[in-house]
Amino acid sequence: MAIYPLKETRTPPKSQTKAIAWLKDNLFSSISNAALTFVALYVIYLLLPPILNWTIFDANFDLTADNQSCGREGACWSFINANLKMFIYGFYPKEELWRVNTMFGLIAVLVMFGSLIKKTQYRVHYIIGSFLIYPVVAFVLLYGGLGLEIVETDKWGGLTLTVIVAAIGIIASFPLGILFALGRQSEMRVVRFISVIYIEFVRGVPLITILFMASVVLPLFFSAGMDFDKLLRALIGITLFQTAYIAEVIRGGFQAIPKGQYEAADAAGLSFMQKTILIILPQALKISIPNIVGSFIALFKDTTLLLIIGLFDMLAIVGAASSNSSWLGRETEGYVFVAMVIWVILYSMSRYSKRLEVRFSTEHR
Amino acid sequence: MFTKLKSLLYNNEVRAILFQVLAVVVIAYFAYQAFDNMMLNIEQRGIRSGFGFLNDEAGFAVNDNFFLEYSPASTNLQAFYVGIVNTLIVAITGIFFATVLGLIVGISRLSSNYLIRKMATVYIEIFRNIPILLQILFWYSIALSAFPSPKNSINFFDSIFLNSRGLYFPKPIMEGEFYFVLASLVAGIVGYIFIKKHSNKKHDETGVVTNIIPHFLGLVVLLPIVVYLVSGAQLEYPALKGFNFRGGTDLSIEFFALAFALSIYAATYIAEAIRSGIESVDKGQKEAAAAMGLTQTQALRQVVLPQALRVAIPPIINQYLNLTKNSSLAAAVGYTELVTIFSGTVLNVVGQAIEIIILTMLVYLTISLVISLILNIFNKKMQIKGK
């Protein structure tokens, strides 16, 4: 019997493995492709050097420099350093900052403790409990009372305000959104009509008009004695706005559920409430989670509009800080810094939502 | 009797009616309360009500004004119209550039060229994750500092000037001769459409492709220019007088910052819509096109894009709507569109918040309705026949 010894594996030809092969495949596969590469390189050549020069090479990284000594060729990063507290906390009194930090710290503690008891039977109680108790604790910490000094809401600002408004907006609009989504699905004509009108109206107008409505018109609807906090008015406006979008997202979830689920629930003799709460909602919410995160991202972006009605979110702080006489004309540094912070937050959220989409997709691939 | 009533209460239809009546009563009660309080508040504060204010003198100047007659002596109603026109102008400009940019970037994202692909991805990921208001303010501050003062304007042929206040260019004097130019432009477009139809028909029947780009250049570009030169129509040129330009017409720097930011932002979403549209086209279609001997460009233009657009256009139209709504953020930089003029200046002068904000909302609602109407018509038309 002949024995065939294994031949030694030949290495692929050099032109196929080295960087040259990669370049040839990806950048110079044809004449037009090579031309495109040169166009792209030219665009990069035009854009990148000025940006890098301004942010890094010509920039002044001396964090103690003042506006004069900083120079005008490049960015002056000491502007950010000098106003960092304002960017994060707004005008919150310096001695009371620990309260804001505690509030954020508590979230981390809650999440960590939550992941510890994730597998136990108390999971649901824990989540519901924290959602009920935490907002009260957070409010007392931020606003004051119970022995803490009162800090009026017009002192709140910066990233703190952005996060608070986005969080309250999404949490408050959630139950309302579910109601309107159910209303739009309802067989009761009047209820459906009201829901459709509300949702389509809100989705048809810009957020800024709703914020104007909430800040100027809303106080007129209540008797003169009631004094409305500016932040509260903005929150009402944002919640009303977000409700319509959440309702549409959840309605999408309802529509994605096979009809058989509804029929099976009816056949099992469940009442409308049982059917909705036990069978339909859990599935609908699960399907819509990626879109809810998407909607939260949009809300987070929209919180910047607070500056137009005179609240000091992170973006408004740029204006406030650079109109200070000792830092005149440093808007660009401020905008770039805020853009980077918000970008990191939003980009990680959108990555997260992509991952959720993959995890929750029940489609067979 | 009691059991009968009880069974009636558990009847689904009766319950539904009861529930709806209850809902209406609750809403009506709150609406009544709100209205009552409102009337009381208005009376106490001495605010006027009704739409009479529309006929009052506006009393403020407007930076950007294109077609309409407007001066501080005009009424608030005219200011309202100027606001609507300016909103539409910035929205249409933004939509045009966002579409062009979005199309280029969307196709680039699927390019076989590594560099082009990565650049498109980086562009999308950066600009989509930064709030639009921040972008508007950023470009505005850049534009203010990057462009020269009116004295040192960038000068094109002594007739177009670019400076930190805006772009100044000649304005046609709307008299006798100029209507000839307009008429020739319209005639040129009509003629071009006619030729285009003819060449399409020829293509359908014989398969011969005619190059009609020269026809386009001749009829739509050259003809009006020739008529302009021959007829002796006049233009009014902008000229530096004191600290600023007089005469001619101009687009303010606020307009540029706003239109630029809106286009850049919306283009990222349009690019993603186009990419997912192209990805939705079956691979076999491209292979079939290649097998038929079409070049890559032909395959893209005649096979892939028409099918991709069916998927991509609904989200794109949604982005057009978003862009139009986002144009209301002009209030932050002071481009004089609807919200700035009407919900800003007029509201401050008149104080009738309810009427003014409702009118503003109605304009946007109308635009939304028109756009969703277009979308519905498109969806009906684009449904694959025979399914």
HADDOCK unambig.tbl for C-alpha pairs under 7 A between the chains (distance, minus, plus):
assign (segid A and resid 26 and name CA) (segid B and resid 112 and name CA) 6.54 0.50 0.50
assign (segid A and resid 26 and name CA) (segid B and resid 113 and name CA) 5.24 0.50 0.50
assign (segid A and resid 26 and name CA) (segid B and resid 114 and name CA) 5.23 0.50 0.50
assign (segid A and resid 27 and name CA) (segid B and resid 113 and name CA) 5.23 0.50 0.50
assign (segid A and resid 27 and name CA) (segid B and resid 114 and name CA) 6.09 0.50 0.50
assign (segid A and resid 33 and name CA) (segid B and resid 113 and name CA) 6.48 0.50 0.50
assign (segid A and resid 37 and name CA) (segid B and resid 115 and name CA) 6.55 0.50 0.50
assign (segid A and resid 40 and name CA) (segid B and resid 115 and name CA) 6.77 0.50 0.50
assign (segid A and resid 40 and name CA) (segid B and resid 116 and name CA) 6.23 0.50 0.50
assign (segid A and resid 188 and name CA) (segid B and resid 16 and name CA) 6.43 0.50 0.50
assign (segid A and resid 190 and name CA) (segid B and resid 20 and name CA) 6.13 0.50 0.50
assign (segid A and resid 191 and name CA) (segid B and resid 20 and name CA) 6.41 0.50 0.50
assign (segid A and resid 204 and name CA) (segid B and resid 364 and name CA) 6.54 0.50 0.50
assign (segid A and resid 204 and name CA) (segid B and resid 365 and name CA) 5.06 0.50 0.50
assign (segid A and resid 204 and name CA) (segid B and resid 368 and name CA) 5.46 0.50 0.50
assign (segid A and resid 205 and name CA) (segid B and resid 325 and name CA) 6.74 0.50 0.50
assign (segid A and resid 205 and name CA) (segid B and resid 361 and name CA) 5.85 0.50 0.50
assign (segid A and resid 205 and name CA) (segid B and resid 364 and name CA) 5.43 0.50 0.50
assign (segid A and resid 205 and name CA) (segid B and resid 365 and name CA) 5.83 0.50 0.50
assign (segid A and resid 206 and name CA) (segid B and resid 325 and name CA) 4.93 0.50 0.50
assign (segid A and resid 206 and name CA) (segid B and resid 326 and name CA) 6.76 0.50 0.50
assign (segid A and resid 206 and name CA) (segid B and resid 328 and name CA) 6.97 0.50 0.50
assign (segid A and resid 209 and name CA) (segid B and resid 357 and name CA) 6.77 0.50 0.50
assign (segid A and resid 209 and name CA) (segid B and resid 361 and name CA) 6.69 0.50 0.50
assign (segid A and resid 213 and name CA) (segid B and resid 357 and name CA) 6.71 0.50 0.50
assign (segid A and resid 216 and name CA) (segid B and resid 353 and name CA) 6.57 0.50 0.50
assign (segid A and resid 217 and name CA) (segid B and resid 353 and name CA) 6.18 0.50 0.50
assign (segid A and resid 217 and name CA) (segid B and resid 354 and name CA) 6.00 0.50 0.50
assign (segid A and resid 220 and name CA) (segid B and resid 37 and name CA) 6.76 0.50 0.50
assign (segid A and resid 220 and name CA) (segid B and resid 38 and name CA) 4.95 0.50 0.50
assign (segid A and resid 220 and name CA) (segid B and resid 41 and name CA) 6.02 0.50 0.50
assign (segid A and resid 221 and name CA) (segid B and resid 34 and name CA) 4.42 0.50 0.50
assign (segid A and resid 221 and name CA) (segid B and resid 35 and name CA) 6.52 0.50 0.50
assign (segid A and resid 221 and name CA) (segid B and resid 37 and name CA) 5.38 0.50 0.50
assign (segid A and resid 221 and name CA) (segid B and resid 38 and name CA) 4.87 0.50 0.50
assign (segid A and resid 222 and name CA) (segid B and resid 34 and name CA) 6.29 0.50 0.50
assign (segid A and resid 222 and name CA) (segid B and resid 37 and name CA) 5.61 0.50 0.50
assign (segid A and resid 223 and name CA) (segid B and resid 37 and name CA) 5.39 0.50 0.50
assign (segid A and resid 224 and name CA) (segid B and resid 41 and name CA) 6.49 0.50 0.50
assign (segid A and resid 301 and name CA) (segid B and resid 131 and name CA) 4.80 0.50 0.50
assign (segid A and resid 304 and name CA) (segid B and resid 133 and name CA) 6.78 0.50 0.50
assign (segid A and resid 308 and name CA) (segid B and resid 332 and name CA) 6.51 0.50 0.50
assign (segid A and resid 315 and name CA) (segid B and resid 134 and name CA) 6.93 0.50 0.50
assign (segid A and resid 332 and name CA) (segid B and resid 138 and name CA) 6.68 0.50 0.50
assign (segid A and resid 332 and name CA) (segid B and resid 141 and name CA) 6.91 0.50 0.50
assign (segid A and resid 335 and name CA) (segid B and resid 134 and name CA) 6.97 0.50 0.50
assign (segid A and resid 335 and name CA) (segid B and resid 138 and name CA) 6.17 0.50 0.50
assign (segid A and resid 339 and name CA) (segid B and resid 130 and name CA) 6.04 0.50 0.50
assign (segid A and resid 342 and name CA) (segid B and resid 130 and name CA) 6.65 0.50 0.50
assign (segid A and resid 343 and name CA) (segid B and resid 129 and name CA) 5.36 0.50 0.50
assign (segid A and resid 343 and name CA) (segid B and resid 130 and name CA) 5.61 0.50 0.50
assign (segid A and resid 346 and name CA) (segid B and resid 129 and name CA) 5.77 0.50 0.50
assign (segid A and resid 347 and name CA) (segid B and resid 129 and name CA) 6.20 0.50 0.50
